[in-house]
Amino acid sequence: MAYVFSGLLGQLPMLAVLIAGFVLVSTRRAHIGARSATLALAGLGLLTFDLVLQSIWNVLFPRLVASLDLRAASFGLASFGVGLILALLTAIGIGLLIAALVSRSPRGPGPLQ
């Protein structure tokens, strides 16, 4: 139980950052542009989904280890597979946030010549 609690407690700062990101992007949508806001919200949504999946995995993995009679290699393979999927989701989410940043159209006058 302490393992589950500490794992979930450790993810609260990331949840707070994601919620703040949703609020900031939503309130500044007109300033940053529709395309950038959409990409940012998609990235934040994917990162939030990833965080939920990580939390579920943190709760389920110790129970799987305790309840199933499998070899260590089987648990290692399952952990690797889930970890790979979660890492891909994180990478795609961050990629969407980067795309939102670079797709923002510049404001104001062009460069002086």
MOPAC internal coordinates of N, CA, C and O (Angstrom, degrees):
PM7 1SCF
backbone

  N    0.0000 0     0.00 0     0.00 0    0    0    0
  C    1.4487 1     0.00 0     0.00 0    1    0    0
  C    1.5204 1   110.85 1     0.00 0    2    1    0
  O    1.2310 1   119.92 1   139.52 1    3    2    1
  N    1.3223 1   117.76 1   -40.48 1    3    2    1
  C    1.4668 1   121.04 1   178.97 1    5    3    2
  C    1.5217 1   110.30 1   -63.64 1    6    5    3
  O    1.2310 1   120.31 1   143.88 1    7    6    5
  N    1.3436 1   117.01 1   -36.12 1    7    6    5
  C    1.4626 1   121.18 1   178.16 1    9    7    6
  C    1.5272 1   110.59 1   -61.35 1   10    9    7
  O    1.2310 1   120.48 1   134.62 1   11   10    9
  N    1.3110 1   116.68 1   -45.38 1   11   10    9
  C    1.4598 1   121.74 1  -179.92 1   13   11   10
  C    1.5198 1   110.33 1   -64.63 1   14   13   11
  O    1.2310 1   120.58 1   134.06 1   15   14   13
  N    1.3322 1   116.50 1   -45.94 1   15   14   13
  C    1.4656 1   121.10 1  -179.00 1   17   15   14
  C    1.5252 1   110.94 1   -61.82 1   18   17   15
  O    1.2310 1   120.12 1   134.69 1   19   18   17
  N    1.3190 1   117.38 1   -45.31 1   19   18   17
  C    1.4651 1   120.08 1  -179.09 1   21   19   18
  C    1.5186 1   111.15 1   -67.12 1   22   21   19
  O    1.2310 1   119.98 1   144.24 1   23   22   21
  N    1.3150 1   117.65 1   -35.76 1   23   22   21
  C    1.4665 1   120.37 1   177.33 1   25   23   22
  C    1.5166 1   112.16 1   -65.50 1   26   25   23
  O    1.2310 1   120.68 1   136.54 1   27   26   25
  N    1.3311 1   116.31 1   -43.46 1   27   26   25
  C    1.4643 1   120.17 1   179.70 1   29   27   26
  C    1.5266 1   110.92 1   -71.48 1   30   29   27
  O    1.2310 1   120.23 1   142.60 1   31   30   29
  N    1.3192 1   117.16 1   -37.40 1   31   30   29
  C    1.4555 1   121.17 1   178.47 1   33   31   30
  C    1.5274 1   110.63 1   -64.28 1   34   33   31
  O    1.2310 1   120.41 1   143.96 1   35   34   33
  N    1.3131 1   116.83 1   -36.04 1   35   34   33
  C    1.4594 1   121.43 1   178.93 1   37   35   34
  C    1.5166 1   113.49 1   -67.83 1   38   37   35
  O    1.2310 1   120.09 1   160.67 1   39   38   37
  N    1.3256 1   117.43 1   -19.33 1   39   38   37
  C    1.4615 1   120.97 1  -179.62 1   41   39   38
  C    1.5222 1   113.40 1   -93.81 1   42   41   39
  O    1.2310 1   119.98 1   173.58 1   43   42   41
  N    1.3205 1   117.65 1    -6.42 1   43   42   41
  C    1.4675 1   120.73 1   179.09 1   45   43   42
  C    1.5298 1   113.61 1   -61.84 1   46   45   43
  O    1.2310 1   118.77 1   139.55 1   47   46   45
  N    1.3444 1   119.94 1   -40.45 1   47   46   45
  C    1.4672 1   117.74 1   177.25 1   49   47   46
  C    1.5377 1   112.88 1   -60.79 1   50   49   47
  O    1.2310 1   120.27 1   140.45 1   51   50   49
  N    1.3103 1   117.10 1   -39.55 1   51   50   49
  C    1.4707 1   120.02 1   178.45 1   53   51   50
  C    1.5202 1   110.27 1   -66.44 1   54   53   51
  O    1.2310 1   119.96 1   141.14 1   55   54   53
  N    1.3144 1   117.69 1   -38.86 1   55   54   53
  C    1.4590 1   120.80 1   177.19 1   57   55   54
  C    1.5281 1   110.37 1   -62.39 1   58   57   55
  O    1.2310 1   120.27 1   138.57 1   59   58   57
  N    1.3208 1   117.10 1   -41.43 1   59   58   57
  C    1.4672 1   120.90 1   178.20 1   61   59   58
  C    1.5292 1   110.87 1   -62.99 1   62   61   59
  O    1.2310 1   120.24 1   139.00 1   63   62   61
  N    1.3178 1   117.15 1   -41.00 1   63   62   61
  C    1.4721 1   121.01 1   178.45 1   65   63   62
  C    1.5258 1   110.54 1   -65.06 1   66   65   63
  O    1.2310 1   120.10 1   138.33 1   67   66   65
  N    1.3110 1   117.42 1   -41.67 1   67   66   65
  C    1.4700 1   120.34 1   180.00 1   69   67   66
  C    1.5281 1   111.11 1   -65.92 1   70   69   67
  O    1.2310 1   120.24 1   138.22 1   71   70   69
  N    1.3222 1   117.15 1   -41.78 1   71   70   69
  C    1.4660 1   120.18 1   177.92 1   73   71   70
  C    1.5278 1   110.03 1   -63.23 1   74   73   71
  O    1.2310 1   120.27 1   135.98 1   75   74   73
  N    1.3319 1   117.08 1   -44.02 1   75   74   73
  C    1.4652 1   120.65 1   177.42 1   77   75   74
  C    1.5286 1   110.37 1   -61.28 1   78   77   75
  O    1.2310 1   120.23 1   141.46 1   79   78   77
  N    1.3207 1   117.17 1   -38.54 1   79   78   77
  C    1.4660 1   120.79 1   177.26 1   81   79   78
  C    1.5166 1   112.17 1   -62.39 1   82   81   79
  O    1.2310 1   120.41 1   136.42 1   83   82   81
  N    1.3381 1   116.82 1   -43.58 1   83   82   81
  C    1.4699 1   120.14 1   176.97 1   85   83   82
  C    1.5253 1   110.77 1   -59.81 1   86   85   83
  O    1.2310 1   120.79 1   135.69 1   87   86   85
  N    1.3281 1   116.09 1   -44.31 1   87   86   85
  C    1.4736 1   120.46 1  -178.70 1   89   87   86
  C    1.5264 1   110.47 1   -64.76 1   90   89   87
  O    1.2310 1   120.12 1   132.57 1   91   90   89
  N    1.3321 1   117.37 1   -47.43 1   91   90   89
  C    1.4637 1   120.77 1  -178.98 1   93   91   90
  C    1.5242 1   112.44 1   -62.39 1   94   93   91
  O    1.2310 1   120.31 1   133.77 1   95   94   93
  N    1.3122 1   117.01 1   -46.23 1   95   94   93
  C    1.4651 1   119.88 1  -179.08 1   97   95   94
  C    1.5210 1   110.29 1   -65.82 1   98   97   95
  O    1.2310 1   120.24 1   139.39 1   99   98   97
  N    1.3217 1   117.14 1   -40.61 1   99   98   97
  C    1.4668 1   120.05 1  -179.32 1  101   99   98
  C    1.5246 1   112.04 1   -66.01 1  102  101   99
  O    1.2310 1   120.39 1   140.15 1  103  102  101
  N    1.3310 1   116.86 1   -39.85 1  103  102  101
  C    1.4646 1   119.15 1  -177.80 1  105  103  102
  C    1.5248 1   112.84 1   -78.43 1  106  105  103
  O    1.2310 1   119.75 1   158.45 1  107  106  105
  N    1.3289 1   118.08 1   -21.55 1  107  106  105
  C    1.4648 1   120.97 1  -178.28 1  109  107  106
  C    1.5216 1   111.87 1  -110.33 1  110  109  107
  O    1.2310 1   120.14 1  -159.24 1  111  110  109
  N    1.3078 1   117.33 1    20.76 1  111  110  109
  C    1.4609 1   122.45 1  -176.97 1  113  111  110
  C    1.5315 1   111.75 1   -56.18 1  114  113  111
  O    1.2310 1   119.85 1   136.02 1  115  114  113
  N    1.3195 1   117.89 1   -43.98 1  115  114  113
  C    1.4661 1   121.04 1  -178.38 1  117  115  114
  C    1.5243 1   111.15 1   -65.88 1  118  117  115
  O    1.2310 1   120.23 1   146.17 1  119  118  117
  N    1.3096 1   117.17 1   -33.83 1  119  118  117
  C    1.4661 1   120.84 1  -178.25 1  121  119  118
  C    1.5273 1   112.04 1   -76.09 1  122  121  119
  O    1.2310 1   120.21 1   141.23 1  123  122  121
  N    1.3168 1   117.20 1   -38.77 1  123  122  121
  C    1.4738 1   119.22 1  -175.88 1  125  123  122
  C    1.5241 1   113.22 1   -90.62 1  126  125  123
  O    1.2310 1   119.83 1   167.30 1  127  126  125
  N    1.3195 1   117.92 1   -12.70 1  127  126  125
  C    1.4594 1   120.79 1   178.39 1  129  127  126
  C    1.5167 1   111.95 1    97.57 1  130  129  127
  O    1.2310 1   121.68 1   -29.59 1  131  130  129
  N    1.3055 1   114.40 1   150.41 1  131  130  129
  C    1.4714 1   120.54 1  -176.05 1  133  131  130
  C    1.5244 1   112.30 1   -65.36 1  134  133  131
  O    1.2310 1   120.11 1   136.93 1  135  134  133
  N    1.3285 1   117.39 1   -43.07 1  135  134  133
  C    1.4650 1   120.38 1  -178.23 1  137  135  134
  C    1.5213 1   111.13 1   -64.06 1  138  137  135
  O    1.2310 1   120.26 1   133.14 1  139  138  137
  N    1.3255 1   117.12 1   -46.86 1  139  138  137
  C    1.4649 1   120.42 1   179.60 1  141  139  138
  C    1.5213 1   111.20 1   -64.46 1  142  141  139
  O    1.2310 1   120.63 1   139.40 1  143  142  141
  N    1.3271 1   116.40 1   -40.60 1  143  142  141
  C    1.4619 1   119.84 1   179.85 1  145  143  142
  C    1.5255 1   110.91 1   -64.90 1  146  145  143
  O    1.2310 1   120.44 1   139.13 1  147  146  145
  N    1.3197 1   116.76 1   -40.87 1  147  146  145
  C    1.4648 1   120.10 1   179.44 1  149  147  146
  C    1.5251 1   111.16 1   -64.41 1  150  149  147
  O    1.2310 1   120.51 1   135.92 1  151  150  149
  N    1.3286 1   116.64 1   -44.08 1  151  150  149
  C    1.4675 1   119.90 1   178.20 1  153  151  150
  C    1.5289 1   110.85 1   -64.26 1  154  153  151
  O    1.2310 1   120.57 1   138.49 1  155  154  153
  N    1.3299 1   116.51 1   -41.51 1  155  154  153
  C    1.4685 1   120.05 1   179.78 1  157  155  154
  C    1.5217 1   110.90 1   -64.81 1  158  157  155
  O    1.2310 1   120.16 1   136.04 1  159  158  157
  N    1.3244 1   117.31 1   -43.96 1  159  158  157
  C    1.4665 1   119.91 1   179.62 1  161  159  158
  C    1.5310 1   111.06 1   -65.29 1  162  161  159
  O    1.2310 1   120.37 1   143.10 1  163  162  161
  N    1.3383 1   116.90 1   -36.90 1  163  162  161
  C    1.4697 1   119.68 1   176.66 1  165  163  162
  C    1.5280 1   110.51 1   -64.77 1  166  165  163
  O    1.2310 1   120.29 1   137.24 1  167  166  165
  N    1.3256 1   117.04 1   -42.76 1  167  166  165
  C    1.4628 1   120.86 1   177.88 1  169  167  166
  C    1.5205 1   112.20 1   -63.87 1  170  169  167
  O    1.2310 1   120.82 1   135.67 1  171  170  169
  N    1.3286 1   116.04 1   -44.33 1  171  170  169
  C    1.4635 1   119.89 1   178.16 1  173  171  170
  C    1.5260 1   111.23 1   -64.82 1  174  173  171
  O    1.2310 1   120.47 1   140.86 1  175  174  173
  N    1.3204 1   116.71 1   -39.14 1  175  174  173
  C    1.4627 1   120.63 1   177.61 1  177  175  174
  C    1.5204 1   111.45 1   -62.77 1  178  177  175
  O    1.2310 1   120.81 1   136.78 1  179  178  177
  N    1.3278 1   116.06 1   -43.22 1  179  178  177
  C    1.4631 1   120.07 1   179.26 1  181  179  178
  C    1.5305 1   111.19 1   -66.38 1  182  181  179
  O    1.2310 1   120.38 1   140.31 1  183  182  181
  N    1.3180 1   116.88 1   -39.69 1  183  182  181
  C    1.4600 1   119.68 1   177.61 1  185  183  182
  C    1.5269 1   111.76 1   -67.15 1  186  185  183
  O    1.2310 1   120.26 1   145.66 1  187  186  185
  N    1.3225 1   117.10 1   -34.34 1  187  186  185
  C    1.4644 1   120.32 1   175.91 1  189  187  186
  C    1.5254 1   110.53 1   -67.56 1  190  189  187
  O    1.2310 1   120.52 1   137.01 1  191  190  189
  N    1.3297 1   116.61 1   -42.99 1  191  190  189
  C    1.4703 1   121.14 1   176.49 1  193  191  190
  C    1.5266 1   109.92 1   -60.03 1  194  193  191
  O    1.2310 1   120.46 1   137.70 1  195  194  193
  N    1.3276 1   116.74 1   -42.30 1  195  194  193
  C    1.4594 1   121.71 1   177.98 1  197  195  194
  C    1.5295 1   110.78 1   -61.73 1  198  197  195
  O    1.2310 1   120.44 1   138.77 1  199  198  197
  N    1.3251 1   116.77 1   -41.23 1  199  198  197
  C    1.4612 1   121.02 1   179.10 1  201  199  198
  C    1.5324 1   111.08 1   -63.88 1  202  201  199
  O    1.2310 1   120.43 1   140.14 1  203  202  201
  N    1.3133 1   116.79 1   -39.86 1  203  202  201
  C    1.4683 1   120.99 1   177.34 1  205  203  202
  C    1.5361 1   109.86 1   -64.31 1  206  205  203
  O    1.2310 1   120.75 1   135.38 1  207  206  205
  N    1.3318 1   116.17 1   -44.62 1  207  206  205
  C    1.4699 1   119.18 1   178.55 1  209  207  206
  C    1.5273 1   111.50 1   -63.31 1  210  209  207
  O    1.2310 1   120.12 1   140.48 1  211  210  209
  N    1.3353 1   117.38 1   -39.52 1  211  210  209
  C    1.4665 1   120.30 1   176.62 1  213  211  210
  C    1.5227 1   111.04 1   -61.45 1  214  213  211
  O    1.2310 1   120.56 1   138.78 1  215  214  213
  N    1.3201 1   116.53 1   -41.22 1  215  214  213
  C    1.4685 1   120.52 1   179.14 1  217  215  214
  C    1.5202 1   111.14 1   -63.81 1  218  217  215
  O    1.2310 1   120.75 1   136.43 1  219  218  217
  N    1.3297 1   116.18 1   -43.57 1  219  218  217
  C    1.4620 1   120.34 1   177.82 1  221  219  218
  C    1.5226 1   110.39 1   -61.96 1  222  221  219
  O    1.2310 1   120.28 1   136.79 1  223  222  221
  N    1.3263 1   117.08 1   -43.21 1  223  222  221
  C    1.4569 1   121.04 1   179.86 1  225  223  222
  C    1.5276 1   110.49 1   -64.37 1  226  225  223
  O    1.2310 1   120.21 1   140.19 1  227  226  225
  N    1.3330 1   117.20 1   -39.81 1  227  226  225
  C    1.4706 1   120.18 1   178.36 1  229  227  226
  C    1.5253 1   111.70 1   -62.47 1  230  229  227
  O    1.2310 1   120.29 1   147.81 1  231  230  229
  N    1.3193 1   117.05 1   -32.19 1  231  230  229
  C    1.4611 1   120.83 1   178.55 1  233  231  230
  C    1.5300 1   110.70 1   -79.19 1  234  233  231
  O    1.2310 1   120.37 1   138.49 1  235  234  233
  N    1.3198 1   116.89 1   -41.51 1  235  234  233
  C    1.4636 1   120.65 1  -174.38 1  237  235  234
  C    1.5269 1   114.39 1   -77.25 1  238  237  235
  O    1.2310 1   119.59 1   143.72 1  239  238  237
  N    1.3243 1   118.38 1   -36.28 1  239  238  237
  C    1.4600 1   119.70 1  -173.02 1  241  239  238
  C    1.5244 1   113.51 1   -58.72 1  242  241  239
  O    1.2310 1   118.59 1   131.72 1  243  242  241
  N    1.3329 1   120.29 1   -48.28 1  243  242  241
  C    1.4734 1   118.13 1   178.41 1  245  243  242
  C    1.5278 1   112.53 1   -61.93 1  246  245  243
  O    1.2310 1   120.60 1   145.78 1  247  246  245
  N    1.3321 1   116.47 1   -34.22 1  247  246  245
  C    1.4707 1   119.29 1   178.30 1  249  247  246
  C    1.5248 1   111.22 1   -68.76 1  250  249  247
  O    1.2310 1   120.45 1   142.80 1  251  250  249
  N    1.3277 1   116.74 1   -37.20 1  251  250  249
  C    1.4621 1   119.76 1   176.36 1  253  251  250
  C    1.5253 1   110.94 1   -63.95 1  254  253  251
  O    1.2310 1   121.01 1   136.35 1  255  254  253
  N    1.3048 1   115.67 1   -43.65 1  255  254  253
  C    1.4665 1   119.76 1   179.56 1  257  255  254
  C    1.5232 1   110.48 1   -61.83 1  258  257  255
  O    1.2310 1   120.19 1   139.30 1  259  258  257
  N    1.3185 1   117.23 1   -40.70 1  259  258  257
  C    1.4658 1   120.93 1  -177.39 1  261  259  258
  C    1.5218 1   112.76 1   -74.62 1  262  261  259
  O    1.2310 1   119.91 1   146.64 1  263  262  261
  N    1.3206 1   117.77 1   -33.36 1  263  262  261
  C    1.4609 1   119.32 1  -171.52 1  265  263  262
  C    1.5311 1   114.70 1   -95.66 1  266  265  263
  O    1.2310 1   119.85 1   150.36 1  267  266  265
  N    1.3036 1   117.89 1   -29.64 1  267  266  265
  C    1.4616 1   119.78 1  -176.61 1  269  267  266
  C    1.5186 1   110.61 1   -96.61 1  270  269  267
  O    1.2310 1   121.65 1   -33.58 1  271  270  269
  N    1.3114 1   114.44 1   146.42 1  271  270  269
  C    1.4633 1   119.93 1   178.56 1  273  271  270
  C    1.5239 1   108.60 1  -103.20 1  274  273  271
  O    1.2310 1   121.24 1  -105.42 1  275  274  273
  N    1.3196 1   115.24 1    74.58 1  275  274  273
  C    1.4641 1   120.96 1  -179.51 1  277  275  274
  C    1.5149 1   109.75 1  -115.73 1  278  277  275
  O    1.2310 1   121.58 1   -18.23 1  279  278  277
  N    1.3121 1   114.58 1   161.77 1  279  278  277
  C    1.4582 1   119.58 1   177.17 1  281  279  278
  C    1.5264 1   109.55 1   -71.74 1  282  281  279
  O    1.2310 1   120.90 1   -19.67 1  283  282  281
  N    1.3137 1   115.88 1   160.33 1  283  282  281
  C    1.4639 1   121.26 1   179.20 1  285  283  282
  C    1.5235 1   110.85 1   -62.04 1  286  285  283
  O    1.2310 1   120.34 1   146.74 1  287  286  285
  N    1.3314 1   116.96 1   -33.26 1  287  286  285
  C    1.4551 1   120.32 1   179.69 1  289  287  286
  C    1.5305 1   111.14 1   -64.03 1  290  289  287
  O    1.2310 1   120.30 1   143.81 1  291  290  289
  N    1.3163 1   117.04 1   -36.19 1  291  290  289
  C    1.4595 1   120.79 1   178.46 1  293  291  290
  C    1.5256 1   111.07 1   -66.17 1  294  293  291
  O    1.2310 1   120.66 1   137.84 1  295  294  293
  N    1.3278 1   116.35 1   -42.16 1  295  294  293
  C    1.4585 1   119.63 1   177.11 1  297  295  294
  C    1.5272 1   110.72 1   -66.30 1  298  297  295
  O    1.2310 1   120.76 1   141.34 1  299  298  297
  N    1.3117 1   116.16 1   -38.66 1  299  298  297
  C    1.4609 1   120.26 1   178.19 1  301  299  298
  C    1.5108 1   111.57 1   -63.31 1  302  301  299
  O    1.2310 1   120.60 1   138.75 1  303  302  301
  N    1.3326 1   116.46 1   -41.25 1  303  302  301
  C    1.4574 1   120.83 1   178.96 1  305  303  302
  C    1.5259 1   110.96 1   -66.45 1  306  305  303
  O    1.2310 1   120.32 1   138.22 1  307  306  305
  N    1.3217 1   117.00 1   -41.78 1  307  306  305
  C    1.4622 1   120.44 1   177.77 1  309  307  306
  C    1.5271 1   110.46 1   -64.29 1  310  309  307
  O    1.2310 1   120.32 1   136.66 1  311  310  309
  N    1.3133 1   116.99 1   -43.34 1  311  310  309
  C    1.4635 1   121.09 1   179.19 1  313  311  310
  C    1.5267 1   110.66 1   -63.84 1  314  313  311
  O    1.2310 1   120.29 1   139.38 1  315  314  313
  N    1.3211 1   117.06 1   -40.62 1  315  314  313
  C    1.4611 1   121.20 1   177.78 1  317  315  314
  C    1.5291 1   110.99 1   -62.98 1  318  317  315
  O    1.2310 1   120.60 1   134.88 1  319  318  317
  N    1.3213 1   116.45 1   -45.12 1  319  318  317
  C    1.4649 1   120.14 1  -179.16 1  321  319  318
  C    1.5205 1   112.59 1   -62.68 1  322  321  319
  O    1.2310 1   120.83 1   133.19 1  323  322  321
  N    1.3186 1   116.02 1   -46.81 1  323  322  321
  C    1.4617 1   119.79 1   178.84 1  325  323  322
  C    1.5286 1   110.16 1   -66.03 1  326  325  323
  O    1.2310 1   120.11 1   138.19 1  327  326  325
  N    1.3119 1   117.39 1   -41.81 1  327  326  325
  C    1.4642 1   121.23 1   178.57 1  329  327  326
  C    1.5197 1   112.08 1   -61.33 1  330  329  327
  O    1.2310 1   120.57 1   140.86 1  331  330  329
  N    1.3321 1   116.51 1   -39.14 1  331  330  329
  C    1.4640 1   120.71 1   178.52 1  333  331  330
  C    1.5312 1   111.09 1   -65.37 1  334  333  331
  O    1.2310 1   120.45 1   136.32 1  335  334  333
  N    1.3167 1   116.74 1   -43.68 1  335  334  333
  C    1.4683 1   120.56 1   178.19 1  337  335  334
  C    1.5254 1   110.48 1   -62.69 1  338  337  335
  O    1.2310 1   120.23 1   135.00 1  339  338  337
  N    1.3189 1   117.17 1   -45.00 1  339  338  337
  C    1.4608 1   120.99 1   179.74 1  341  339  338
  C    1.5244 1   111.43 1   -64.68 1  342  341  339
  O    1.2310 1   120.32 1   141.58 1  343  342  341
  N    1.3303 1   117.00 1   -38.42 1  343  342  341
  C    1.4671 1   120.24 1   177.90 1  345  343  342
  C    1.5289 1   110.95 1   -65.79 1  346  345  343
  O    1.2310 1   120.15 1   140.88 1  347  346  345
  N    1.3329 1   117.33 1   -39.12 1  347  346  345
  C    1.4673 1   120.41 1   177.31 1  349  347  346
  C    1.5215 1   111.52 1   -64.86 1  350  349  347
  O    1.2310 1   120.34 1   138.36 1  351  350  349
  N    1.3305 1   116.96 1   -41.64 1  351  350  349
  C    1.4667 1   120.21 1   177.71 1  353  351  350
  C    1.5286 1   110.95 1   -62.30 1  354  353  351
  O    1.2310 1   120.50 1   138.24 1  355  354  353
  N    1.3307 1   116.65 1   -41.76 1  355  354  353
  C    1.4576 1   120.34 1   177.77 1  357  355  354
  C    1.5239 1   110.95 1   -63.17 1  358  357  355
  O    1.2310 1   120.39 1   135.26 1  359  358  357
  N    1.3123 1   116.85 1   -44.74 1  359  358  357
  C    1.4642 1   120.77 1  -179.86 1  361  359  358
  C    1.5301 1   111.68 1   -62.60 1  362  361  359
  O    1.2310 1   120.18 1   138.05 1  363  362  361
  N    1.3146 1   117.27 1   -41.95 1  363  362  361
  C    1.4635 1   120.59 1   179.35 1  365  363  362
  C    1.5300 1   109.97 1   -66.62 1  366  365  363
  O    1.2310 1   119.98 1   138.18 1  367  366  365
  N    1.3299 1   117.65 1   -41.82 1  367  366  365
  C    1.4632 1   121.48 1   178.48 1  369  367  366
  C    1.5192 1   111.90 1   -61.16 1  370  369  367
  O    1.2310 1   120.39 1   134.89 1  371  370  369
  N    1.3228 1   116.86 1   -45.11 1  371  370  369
  C    1.4646 1   120.41 1   177.99 1  373  371  370
  C    1.5282 1   110.09 1   -67.11 1  374  373  371
  O    1.2310 1   120.28 1   142.39 1  375  374  373
  N    1.3165 1   117.07 1   -37.61 1  375  374  373
  C    1.4660 1   120.42 1   176.20 1  377  375  374
  C    1.5218 1   111.99 1   -60.58 1  378  377  375
  O    1.2310 1   120.19 1   140.37 1  379  378  377
  N    1.3254 1   117.25 1   -39.63 1  379  378  377
  C    1.4636 1   120.37 1   176.75 1  381  379  378
  C    1.5228 1   111.67 1   -66.07 1  382  381  379
  O    1.2310 1   120.33 1   142.20 1  383  382  381
  N    1.3220 1   116.98 1   -37.80 1  383  382  381
  C    1.4707 1   119.80 1   176.53 1  385  383  382
  C    1.5265 1   111.16 1   -65.51 1  386  385  383
  O    1.2310 1   120.25 1   140.23 1  387  386  385
  N    1.3187 1   117.14 1   -39.77 1  387  386  385
  C    1.4648 1   120.57 1   176.60 1  389  387  386
  C    1.5220 1   110.38 1   -65.45 1  390  389  387
  O    1.2310 1   120.32 1   138.27 1  391  390  389
  N    1.3344 1   117.00 1   -41.73 1  391  390  389
  C    1.4670 1   120.54 1   177.33 1  393  391  390
  C    1.5257 1   110.91 1   -61.38 1  394  393  391
  O    1.2310 1   120.34 1   142.89 1  395  394  393
  N    1.3312 1   116.95 1   -37.11 1  395  394  393
  C    1.4622 1   120.30 1   177.26 1  397  395  394
  C    1.5203 1   110.38 1   -64.40 1  398  397  395
  O    1.2310 1   120.39 1   141.47 1  399  398  397
  N    1.2960 1   116.86 1   -38.53 1  399  398  397
  C    1.4579 1   121.43 1  -179.37 1  401  399  398
  C    1.5265 1   111.65 1   -66.91 1  402  401  399
  O    1.2310 1   120.24 1   133.66 1  403  402  401
  N    1.3206 1   117.15 1   -46.34 1  403  402  401
  C    1.4673 1   119.70 1  -175.49 1  405  403  402
  C    1.5265 1   112.97 1   -82.64 1  406  405  403
  O    1.2310 1   119.44 1   165.79 1  407  406  405
  N    1.3260 1   118.67 1   -14.21 1  407  406  405
  C    1.4653 1   119.93 1  -179.64 1  409  407  406
  C    1.5215 1   112.33 1   -90.15 1  410  409  407
  O    1.2310 1   120.52 1   177.16 1  411  410  409
  N    1.3135 1   116.62 1    -2.84 1  411  410  409
  C    1.4597 1   120.63 1   179.92 1  413  411  410
  C    1.5201 1   109.03 1   -67.14 1  414  413  411
  O    1.2310 1   120.84 1   -49.96 1  415  414  413
  N    1.3168 1   115.99 1   130.04 1  415  414  413
  C    1.4630 1   119.54 1   179.26 1  417  415  414
  C    1.5213 1   109.14 1   -78.12 1  418  417  415
  O    1.2310 1   120.62 1   -37.74 1  419  418  417
  N    1.3296 1   116.42 1   142.26 1  419  418  417
  C    1.4675 1   119.17 1  -178.75 1  421  419  418
  C    1.5214 1   111.31 1   -69.18 1  422  421  419
  O    1.2310 1   121.34 1   -31.40 1  423  422  421
  N    1.3281 1   115.05 1   148.60 1  423  422  421
  C    1.4672 1   122.11 1   178.74 1  425  423  422
  C    1.5265 1   108.79 1  -105.52 1  426  425  423
  O    1.2310 1   121.65 1   -24.77 1  427  426  425
  N    1.3029 1   114.44 1   155.23 1  427  426  425
  C    1.4595 1   119.54 1   173.34 1  429  427  426
  C    1.5161 1   112.45 1    85.82 1  430  429  427
  O    1.2310 1   120.59 1     5.44 1  431  430  429
  N    1.3235 1   116.49 1  -174.56 1  431  430  429
  C    1.4727 1   120.58 1  -177.55 1  433  431  430
  C    1.5122 1   111.34 1   -70.05 1  434  433  431
  O    1.2310 1   121.20 1   -22.63 1  435  434  433
  N    1.2960 1   115.31 1   157.37 1  435  434  433
  C    1.4540 1   121.37 1   178.26 1  437  435  434
  C    1.5088 1   111.25 1   -70.90 1  438  437  435
  O    1.2310 1   120.09 1    -2.12 1  439  438  437
  N    1.3254 1   117.43 1   177.88 1  439  438  437
  C    1.4672 1   121.15 1  -178.93 1  441  439  438
  C    1.5333 1   110.91 1   -67.67 1  442  441  439
  O    1.2310 1   121.32 1   -31.65 1  443  442  441
  N    1.3109 1   115.08 1   148.35 1  443  442  441
  C    1.4671 1   120.77 1   177.16 1  445  443  442
  C    1.5175 1   110.54 1   -73.92 1  446  445  443
  O    1.2310 1   121.27 1   -36.04 1  447  446  445
  N    1.3086 1   115.18 1   143.96 1  447  446  445
  C    1.4739 1   117.54 1  -179.31 1  449  447  446
  C    1.4785 1   111.92 1  -119.34 1  450  449  447
  O    1.2310 1   120.10 1   180.00 1  451  450  449

